[in-house]
Structure formats: C-alpha cells, structure tokens
C-alpha cells in the first residue's frame, strides 16, 4: 500500500507537505468524486471485510467503492500517513421511516484535529447527505456547503448532525412521490459521541449489515458518486442525477428507470465501476432517501 497509488486512484496532484485544512479539504474532495459509496459486493456474491489491505486493494487497485467502514478507514489511513491527528468515531444513523436513530452503531467517521480545532471528515455516507468539506466540530453553527446547510448540535456529550436542503425540481413527475425522495427540508442524519473507536468495534456490524434481512444494505443495491455540481446514484434499477442549486434555492433531481441489461453498462460509464461477478439489483421500498 502506498500513497502515490491512492492519489493516482483519486486524481489528487496537490501538495502533501503540510497537514493543514486546505490540503485536507482537497484530498477529501478528490476522494468523494472518484470513489463511490456502494454496497454492490453484497449483491454480487462477495464478502465485505474490514482488513485495511483488503479495503485498499478493492478501492485503489480494483477501482471499486465501498461503504463507510471501507471509505473512511482508507481515508483515515491516508491522513494519518500524511501526519494528521486522526481518530475514528462511531455513529448511529437516523432512519426517517421509523423517525428514530438506529440502536446499532453502524457508521464510522473520522475526526481530525488541526491546530487545536476538531473536524469531522466523512467520505462514506453518499447521496445528498455526503458532506463536501470537513465540518468543524462546533455546536449550533450552520455550515453551508454545496449540498446544503449542515449543522452539529451537542447535548449531554452526544453530537447530532442534521442537514437543511433546498427545494427540489423533479421534471419526471411520475417520480414526484418516489419513496427515494426526502420530503422534509431539514433532516437528521446521525448522532455520535467523541469516544475513540477501533475497527474491532465494527466487526459485528459489518457482518450484520451484509447478512440480516432487516439491514438496509440487503434490501437495496446502492452506488452513489459525488460530481462537481451534485451527485449521481443507482439504487436498484433507478438512476438519479441531482444538480445542486440548478436555480435559486432549487436542486434539479432527474430519474431514469434502467433495464436489466443497462445496469452494468451504466455502472461502468457513470461510476467507473467494473464488477467481477454478476450483480443482482434490488430495491425494496422504504428506509432510504436521497
């Protein structure tokens, strides 16, 4: 494993001399625009493991993506190698359909401290809840980014992330009531504490998320990639393309339904992913919004 090969994968050509916020932001943005958030392994007969070497080989050499435990573990390794003060935290994701936070700690994020200031770096959430810049870990401060306005609030040692989005313009009206569309303009994303975690803390969750019939990830095949002006996502057979701030305070959300034979071609053309095994798309209604 080496940094040069990782940077070739993400297309980053900037400096690595100084572990400052500007460099961190640039490295992070190259990652989220090159490495998809995806769970396709589950739906093509592969096993997702937490070993860093396996994650590196999958994302860097095989040009695949991954979910939070893969993307953020790799990002954490890169940042630590560059001299950043990093640690892992564990989060509980909000389920809008149940209007509650998960009881299982399933989301891994990276905390980075620069000149005494703490930031959250999360390259593993995908779709419209994917931050585009490291977020300063301060309570109550609105932090506007291209995807919308993010905000942390802290209560009794527990931190909460929420996001305010713009209005949505959906040209294909047959999708205007899609269960994939987030209806609320302010949405809870996840909650977490500042207790440092290790990858061992996620071993059970990694198995559960890819095997349990109750897991979101067994119910939907997901691949999402950030672009320079929004993101694209393939969920089951539904391809979506979101353009941020298409008009004043409005995002453009376009939907297309693919045929079976178009899925793998779309993964290659839109996400630069070539799978070694046959994908079986799935999209059980509910529990996931873009």
DARAFEN-V878278 format. One record per residue. RES is the residue in three letters. PSI is psi in degrees with one decimal (NA if undefined). OMEGA is omega in whole degrees, 0 to 359 (NA if undefined). D_CENTER is the distance of its C-alpha to the mean C-alpha in Angstrom with 2 decimals. Layout:
RES,PSI,OMEGA,D_CENTER  RES,PSI,OMEGA,D_CENTER
This chain:
UNK,130.3,175,22.76  UNK,154.8,185,23.15  UNK,-35.5,182,21.40  UNK,-40.8,179,23.15  UNK,-39.5,176,21.72  UNK,-45.5,181,18.11  UNK,-32.2,175,18.90  UNK,-37.0,179,20.54  UNK,-39.2,184,17.41  UNK,-11.1,180,15.40  UNK,12.6,180,18.58  UNK,127.4,181,18.92  UNK,11.1,183,22.66  UNK,-172.1,182,23.01  UNK,151.1,173,24.75  UNK,15.8,185,23.83  UNK,-37.8,188,27.00  UNK,119.1,179,25.97  UNK,71.8,181,23.09  UNK,178.4,184,22.78  UNK,-37.9,181,20.21  UNK,-46.1,178,20.74  UNK,-43.2,178,20.07  UNK,-46.9,181,16.96  UNK,-43.2,182,15.54  UNK,-45.8,178,16.66  UNK,-43.4,181,15.29  UNK,-45.6,182,11.80  UNK,-35.7,175,11.97  UNK,-36.9,180,13.41  UNK,-51.8,187,10.66  UNK,-17.3,178,7.82  UNK,-6.0,179,10.75  UNK,-32.3,186,12.00  UNK,113.2,181,9.55  UNK,154.0,164,7.73  UNK,115.5,184,5.01  UNK,152.9,179,8.22  UNK,27.8,189,10.79  UNK,-24.1,179,13.82  UNK,-39.4,182,15.76  UNK,-32.9,188,16.59  UNK,12.6,171,18.18  UNK,29.9,170,20.14  UNK,23.3,177,21.82  UNK,156.6,178,19.97  UNK,135.4,176,19.20  UNK,124.7,179,16.04  UNK,162.9,184,17.46  UNK,-1.8,181,16.56  UNK,128.4,186,19.18  UNK,-40.1,180,17.99  UNK,-38.6,179,20.36  UNK,-42.3,179,19.01  UNK,-45.2,179,15.37  UNK,-47.0,182,16.87  UNK,-41.3,181,19.03  UNK,-49.7,187,16.44  UNK,-43.7,186,13.99  UNK,-48.1,187,16.76  UNK,-38.3,181,19.80  UNK,-2.1,177,18.80  UNK,39.8,175,16.19  UNK,-178.0,171,13.69  UNK,-157.3,178,9.94  UNK,177.6,177,8.64  UNK,-171.0,191,6.76  UNK,-39.8,184,6.36  UNK,-20.1,177,10.11  UNK,-55.6,182,10.32  UNK,-49.5,185,7.99  UNK,-28.5,174,8.99  UNK,-44.0,179,12.40  UNK,-44.0,178,13.03  UNK,-42.9,179,12.15  UNK,-41.6,178,14.39  UNK,-46.0,180,17.05  UNK,-48.9,184,17.13  UNK,-39.3,179,17.51  UNK,-40.9,178,20.10  UNK,-28.4,180,22.00  UNK,-1.3,176,22.22  UNK,8.4,178,23.79  UNK,149.0,175,21.21  UNK,101.3,187,21.76  UNK,153.8,171,18.61  UNK,159.2,178,18.00  UNK,143.0,173,15.48  UNK,158.9,179,15.15  UNK,137.3,183,14.43  UNK,158.6,178,13.19  UNK,116.9,188,14.28  UNK,141.8,178,12.11  UNK,132.5,177,14.19  UNK,107.8,184,15.42  UNK,-27.6,182,16.94  UNK,-25.8,176,19.30  UNK,-7.4,182,20.79  UNK,44.9,183,20.54  UNK,155.5,173,19.83  UNK,148.2,178,17.50  UNK,151.0,177,17.06  UNK,-8.7,180,19.87  UNK,133.8,179,17.98  UNK,97.2,188,15.80  UNK,-6.8,187,12.82  UNK,129.6,180,9.96  UNK,129.9,175,10.37  UNK,165.5,181,10.11  UNK,132.0,171,12.46  UNK,131.2,180,15.48  UNK,130.8,178,17.45  UNK,123.9,179,21.02  UNK,120.3,180,22.77  UNK,42.0,177,26.40  UNK,-5.3,179,26.25  UNK,135.0,180,23.28  UNK,140.4,178,20.14  UNK,148.9,172,16.65  UNK,127.8,177,13.21  UNK,118.6,183,10.72  UNK,102.3,179,7.07  UNK,19.8,187,5.19  UNK,39.3,176,3.02  UNK,-34.0,174,2.25  UNK,179.5,181,2.92  UNK,-144.7,188,6.70  UNK,-7.3,179,8.89  UNK,5.8,177,7.42  UNK,115.6,176,5.25  UNK,150.4,180,8.20  UNK,-13.0,179,10.19  UNK,151.9,173,12.56  UNK,140.1,181,13.18  UNK,129.3,177,14.45  UNK,134.1,183,17.96  UNK,78.3,176,18.51  UNK,145.9,184,21.29  UNK,132.4,172,22.14  UNK,-2.9,183,22.87  UNK,124.9,176,22.07  UNK,132.3,182,20.40  UNK,91.1,183,18.04  UNK,134.0,173,17.89  UNK,173.5,180,15.31  UNK,-40.5,180,15.10  UNK,-17.6,184,12.62  UNK,-163.5,181,15.11  UNK,118.7,178,16.53  UNK,154.2,178,14.67  UNK,135.0,169,16.97  UNK,142.3,167,17.45  UNK,145.0,182,20.55  UNK,131.9,177,22.24  UNK,120.0,176,24.81  UNK,41.0,177,26.82  UNK,-1.4,177,24.41  UNK,131.0,181,21.36  UNK,140.0,181,18.64  UNK,133.8,175,16.91  UNK,132.3,173,14.07  UNK,161.6,182,14.69  UNK,134.1,174,14.12  UNK,127.7,182,16.98  UNK,170.6,176,16.59  UNK,177.0,171,19.33  UNK,161.3,182,21.53  UNK,135.1,173,20.59  UNK,120.5,183,22.97  UNK,99.7,182,22.82  UNK,-40.5,181,25.56  UNK,94.9,188,25.57  UNK,-17.4,178,27.03  UNK,-14.9,178,26.92  UNK,5.1,187,23.19  UNK,-22.7,178,23.91  UNK,20.8,181,23.85  UNK,140.7,178,21.00  UNK,-10.0,176,19.34  UNK,-19.5,182,15.96  UNK,131.4,175,16.88  UNK,123.9,184,16.29  UNK,-30.3,182,19.89  UNK,145.4,179,19.74  UNK,-22.2,174,19.46  UNK,125.6,189,18.40  UNK,131.2,172,15.75  UNK,141.3,183,15.12  UNK,-59.0,175,11.57  UNK,168.8,176,12.46  UNK,153.7,183,15.38  UNK,162.3,172,16.17  UNK,172.8,182,19.23  UNK,13.4,177,19.96  UNK,121.8,180,21.35  UNK,141.7,181,20.30  UNK,160.2,172,18.86  UNK,169.2,180,19.26  UNK,-25.4,177,17.63  UNK,-31.5,181,20.68  UNK,-10.2,184,19.46  UNK,4.8,185,16.70  UNK,-46.6,179,19.03  UNK,-44.7,182,20.17  UNK,-37.5,180,16.79  UNK,-41.3,178,15.63  UNK,-46.8,182,18.80  UNK,-47.2,186,18.75  UNK,-26.9,182,15.36  UNK,0.8,181,16.53  UNK,-28.4,185,20.14  UNK,134.9,176,20.72  UNK,-14.5,178,21.66  UNK,-7.5,182,20.27  UNK,138.1,175,16.68  UNK,-37.3,189,14.26  UNK,-18.1,173,13.16  UNK,-15.9,182,16.84  UNK,-18.2,183,17.39  UNK,136.0,169,14.95  UNK,125.2,190,14.06  UNK,135.3,170,10.68  UNK,120.0,183,9.68  UNK,140.0,181,7.74  UNK,131.1,177,8.41  UNK,146.2,178,9.00  UNK,-174.1,180,12.80  UNK,-19.6,182,15.44  UNK,10.6,180,16.10  UNK,-133.7,175,13.22  UNK,161.8,171,10.96  UNK,151.5,182,12.08  UNK,143.0,173,11.14  UNK,112.2,180,13.45  UNK,110.8,189,13.80  UNK,-118.6,179,17.05  UNK,4.3,185,19.43  UNK,114.8,177,18.03  UNK,125.0,178,16.77  UNK,147.4,174,15.56  UNK,121.9,179,15.61  UNK,130.1,175,15.03  UNK,117.6,183,16.99  UNK,140.6,176,16.71  UNK,42.4,178,20.17  UNK,-41.7,170,21.98  UNK,174.9,181,24.91  UNK,117.2,179,25.69  UNK,37.1,180,23.15  UNK,132.3,175,21.99  UNK,143.7,176,19.01  UNK,124.9,181,19.96  UNK,113.2,183,18.27  UNK,135.6,182,19.76  UNK,141.1,172,19.87  UNK,138.1,174,21.56  UNK,125.1,183,22.45  UNK,154.9,169,22.80  UNK,160.9,181,25.55  UNK,-44.3,185,25.05  UNK,-10.7,180,26.36  UNK,-13.8,189,23.96  UNK,-53.5,184,20.72  UNK,-35.0,177,20.92  UNK,-40.5,179,22.33  UNK,-39.7,177,19.48  UNK,-39.4,180,16.90  UNK,-47.7,187,19.12  UNK,-38.2,186,19.87  UNK,-23.0,185,16.67  UNK,-1.3,181,14.05  UNK,37.4,180,16.58  UNK,128.7,172,16.18  UNK,120.3,183,19.42  UNK,146.5,179,19.59  UNK,-25.8,181,22.52  UNK,163.3,184,23.08  UNK,127.1,178,23.44  UNK,136.2,172,20.49  UNK,97.1,183,21.49  UNK,150.9,177,19.31  UNK,145.3,178,19.11  UNK,82.5,176,18.22  UNK,133.3,185,19.93  UNK,148.8,173,20.17  UNK,165.4,169,18.61  UNK,5.8,180,15.93  UNK,129.3,179,12.94  UNK,155.1,178,12.80  UNK,NA,NA,11.33
